[in-house]
Amino acid sequence: MLTLGIESSCDETGIALYHTERGLLAHALHSQIKMHAEYGGVVPELASRDHIRRVLPLTNQVLQQAGLGLQDIDAIAYTQGPGLAGALLVGASIAEALAFALGIPTIGVHHLEGHLLAPLLEPDPPAFPFVALLVSGGHTQLMRVDGVGRYALLGDTLDDAAGEAFDKTAKLLDLGYPGGPAVARLAEHGKAGRFKLPRPMLNSGDLNFSFSGLKTAVLTLTKQHALDDATKADIAHAFQEAAVDVLAAKCAAALQQSGLERLVVSGGVGANQRLRETLNHAAQKNRFDVYYPRLEFCTDNGAMIAFAGAMRLQNTQPGSHAFTVRPRWDLAELTAP
């Protein structure tokens, strides 16, 4: 079965073709970073309009890459939520209209399920069950994953997500947008030990997170010190070390409490090299396996939507093509296909 995947939840338009026997055939992505950078963050109306311009040309592009035509597509998966309502509506409406014209089924995919399953696209995918760390600008969660649609929440953030704390730290340091990669790059030049920042909930005894206090501590430092280049780098270093320490410690605790030996890390912050280094070291020391999607699949992309949709679409028949989107959608509401 050949599935076309459409991702349009926020500021990236992703299109991909996934075949259940041949794997990922082609994918393409357009990022809106340059457009939103001058505003310091995502402007929802601009994001929606740009998705309209990009979906069909990118679809034609991936079909050409795969040497296929529209008539070869068996089903279409699109991001139904969570995300920006207008952006989601673009992908959903185009997917349903195209599927209606082709007489094929569709499925709305949970964006976080796409991230959760993205490492399964790799040559050496993890086997179920595993613990998953979903870590991005909007989410920081630990999940037990026993199969597609079989998810149990182990821990969640009580306030800011890790990616959100990275972005806010970048804003405090006047690093521009997107903030997370900018903080990570600057942290490489920072001096260890100059600043000591808190590790919120590191010893809380549960698997929950909190990053608002860490963000506030960064704010305090920016008010106490002149922000020359060296000081900015030292603050960025201290912030990243604190955030990574908490994430790594909670992952280790989740594995210990669950009795599992496989960890999957997904989401935009999963691309952070310091986090990967720390988790890889912990995996060697504590004898567990850790899996990541390739860097291009850490951020939003069509491949993860095509794959997640294909896992749920194999027994689906064409429906009415009426649709809705779900800007807010709890991952725990999903069930096995």
ZAMARGU-4260 file (C-alpha; in steps of 0.2 Angstrom, whole numbers, plus 5000, padded with zeros to 4 digits):
<rodrens>
0) 5000/5000/5000 | 5007/5017/4995 | 5002/5031/5007 | 5004/5050/5004 | 5008/5059/5020
5) 5004/5078/5022 | 5011/5088/5037 | 5005/5106/5040 | 5003/5108/5058 | 5014/5123/5061
10) 5028/5131/5051 | 5034/5117/5040 | 5026/5109/5025 | 5031/5091/5024 | 5026/5078/5010
15) 5031/5060/5009 | 5027/5044/5001 | 5028/5028/5011 | 5026/5010/5004 | 5022/4996/5017
20) 5033/4984/5008 | 5046/4996/5000 | 5048/5008/5014 | 5050/5027/5012 | 5051/5031/4994
25) 5052/5050/4994 | 5050/5065/5005 | 5051/5084/5004 | 5050/5098/5016 | 5048/5117/5015
30) 5053/5127/5031 | 5045/5144/5034 | 5059/5149/5046 | 5065/5164/5036 | 5048/5171/5034
35) 5044/5170/5052 | 5061/5176/5058 | 5058/5194/5056 | 5043/5193/5067 | 5052/5183/5081
40) 5040/5168/5080 | 5027/5160/5070 | 5013/5170/5063 | 4998/5158/5061 | 4990/5167/5046
45) 5006/5168/5037 | 5009/5150/5040 | 4992/5145/5034 | 4994/5155/5018 | 5011/5148/5014
50) 5005/5130/5017 | 4992/5133/5003 | 5006/5138/4991 | 5017/5123/4995 | 5007/5107/4997
55) 5003/5103/4979 | 5020/5108/4972 | 5029/5097/4985 | 5017/5083/4981 | 5021/5084/4963
60) 5040/5084/4968 | 5039/5068/4979 | 5029/5059/4965 | 5042/5064/4952 | 5056/5058/4964
65) 5048/5041/4966 | 5043/5040/4948 | 5025/5038/4952 | 5009/5047/4948 | 4993/5052/4958
70) 4985/5036/4951 | 4997/5025/4961 | 4993/5032/4978 | 4982/5020/4988 | 4978/5032/5003
75) 4982/5049/5011 | 4987/5053/5029 | 4987/5070/5035 | 4990/5079/5052 | 4974/5082/5060
80) 4981/5089/5076 | 4987/5096/5087 | 4993/5112/5079 | 4988/5128/5072 | 4970/5127/5067
85) 4972/5136/5050 | 4988/5127/5046 | 4979/5110/5050 | 4964/5115/5039 | 4975/5117/5024
90) 4983/5100/5025 | 4966/5092/5029 | 4956/5100/5016 | 4968/5096/5002 | 4970/5078/5008
95) 4952/5075/5008 | 4948/5084/4991 | 4962/5074/4983 | 4957/5058/4990 | 4939/5061/4985
100) 4944/5064/4967 | 4955/5048/4967 | 4942/5037/4977 | 4954/5032/4990 | 4954/5032/5009
105) 4961/5045/5021 | 4966/5046/5039 | 4969/5060/5051 | 4985/5057/5061 | 4990/5063/5078
110) 5006/5074/5076 | 5014/5067/5091 | 5011/5049/5086 | 5020/5054/5070 | 5035/5059/5081
115) 5034/5044/5092 | 5035/5032/5078 | 5048/5041/5067 | 5063/5031/5074 | 5054/5016/5066
120) 5058/5023/5049 | 5077/5020/5053 | 5087/5005/5046 | 5088/4998/5064 | 5071/5002/5072
125) 5067/4999/5090 | 5056/4984/5095 | 5041/4986/5106 | 5039/4989/5120 | 5050/5005/5124
130) 5050/5021/5134 | 5049/5036/5123 | 5054/5054/5127 | 5044/5066/5117 | 5053/5083/5118
135) 5049/5098/5108 | 5043/5116/5108 | 5026/5111/5114 | 5028/5095/5123 | 5039/5086/5135
140) 5032/5069/5140 | 5038/5052/5144 | 5027/5038/5137 | 5027/5019/5138 | 5024/5012/5120
145) 5018/4994/5119 | 5013/4996/5100 | 5005/5007/5088 | 4991/5016/5098 | 4996/5008/5114
150) 5003/5022/5124 | 5003/5025/5143 | 5009/5042/5150 | 5023/5041/5162 | 5027/5059/5165
155) 5023/5076/5158 | 5029/5094/5160 | 5019/5104/5173 | 5022/5120/5164 | 5034/5125/5150
160) 5040/5112/5138 | 5059/5110/5136 | 5059/5117/5118 | 5049/5132/5125 | 5062/5135/5138
165) 5076/5134/5125 | 5066/5147/5114 | 5063/5159/5129 | 5081/5158/5134 | 5086/5162/5116
170) 5074/5177/5117 | 5082/5183/5133 | 5099/5182/5125 | 5093/5191/5110 | 5098/5176/5099
175) 5083/5177/5087 | 5072/5163/5080 | 5072/5149/5080 | 5079/5149/5097 | 5083/5131/5102
180) 5097/5128/5089 | 5104/5146/5092 | 5106/5142/5111 | 5114/5125/5107 | 5126/5133/5095
185) 5131/5147/5107 | 5132/5134/5122 | 5147/5126/5112 | 5157/5142/5116 | 5152/5144/5134
190) 5163/5141/5149 | 5158/5127/5161 | 5156/5132/5179 | 5154/5151/5178 | 5135/5150/5181
195) 5125/5137/5191 | 5107/5135/5186 | 5094/5124/5195 | 5088/5107/5189 | 5070/5108/5192
200) 5061/5092/5199 | 5077/5082/5197 | 5074/5073/5213 | 5055/5075/5214 | 5053/5056/5214
205) 5041/5056/5199 | 5043/5057/5181 | 5036/5074/5178 | 5046/5090/5172 | 5046/5108/5175
210) 5056/5121/5166 | 5048/5138/5171 | 5060/5140/5186 | 5075/5137/5175 | 5068/5150/5163
215) 5066/5162/5177 | 5084/5158/5183 | 5090/5163/5166 | 5080/5179/5167 | 5088/5183/5183
220) 5106/5181/5176 | 5102/5192/5161 | 5097/5206/5174 | 5113/5203/5185 | 5126/5203/5171
225) 5131/5214/5156 | 5127/5203/5141 | 5143/5203/5132 | 5147/5188/5120 | 5156/5178/5132
230) 5143/5180/5146 | 5129/5175/5134 | 5139/5159/5129 | 5141/5155/5147 | 5123/5157/5151
235) 5118/5147/5136 | 5130/5133/5142 | 5123/5133/5159 | 5105/5132/5153 | 5108/5118/5141
240) 5118/5108/5154 | 5103/5110/5167 | 5090/5105/5154 | 5099/5090/5148 | 5103/5084/5165
245) 5085/5084/5170 | 5079/5076/5153 | 5093/5062/5155 | 5089/5059/5173 | 5070/5057/5170
250) 5073/5045/5155 | 5084/5034/5166 | 5071/5034/5180 | 5058/5029/5168 | 5068/5015/5161
255) 5071/5009/5179 | 5053/5010/5184 | 5046/5002/5169 | 5059/4988/5168 | 5062/4992/5150
260) 5079/4993/5141 | 5075/5003/5125 | 5073/5022/5125 | 5066/5032/5110 | 5069/5051/5109
265) 5058/5060/5097 | 5054/5079/5093 | 5064/5094/5089 | 5074/5095/5105 | 5079/5077/5101
270) 5091/5084/5088 | 5101/5093/5102 | 5118/5085/5101 | 5122/5088/5120 | 5106/5078/5124
275) 5111/5064/5112 | 5129/5064/5119 | 5122/5063/5137 | 5110/5049/5133 | 5122/5039/5123
280) 5134/5039/5138 | 5120/5034/5150 | 5115/5020/5138 | 5133/5013/5139 | 5135/5015/5157
285) 5118/5008/5162 | 5116/4995/5148 | 5101/5001/5139 | 5098/5005/5120 | 5093/5022/5114
290) 5086/5026/5097 | 5083/5043/5088 | 5076/5048/5071 | 5088/5055/5059 | 5091/5073/5061
295) 5079/5079/5047 | 5065/5069/5055 | 5067/5076/5072 | 5057/5092/5067 | 5040/5091/5058
300) 5040/5081/5042 | 5029/5072/5030 | 5038/5055/5032 | 5032/5052/5050 | 5014/5056/5045
305) 5015/5045/5030 | 5022/5031/5041 | 5010/5033/5056 | 4995/5034/5043 | 5001/5018/5034
310) 5001/5009/5051 | 4983/5013/5054 | 4976/5013/5036 | 4978/4996/5030 | 4961/4990/5033
315) 4952/5007/5030 | 4939/5010/5016 | 4935/5026/5008 | 4923/5037/5018 | 4913/5052/5016
320) 4928/5064/5016 | 4920/5075/5029 | 4933/5081/5041 | 4938/5092/5056 | 4954/5096/5064
325) 4959/5095/5082 | 4971/5109/5087 | 4971/5102/5105 | 4972/5083/5105 | 4978/5072/5120
330) 4989/5058/5114 | 4981/5047/5127 | 4965/5047/5118 | 4972/5036/5104 | 4968/5018/5103
335) 4977/5003/5093 | 4972/5002/5075
</rodrens>
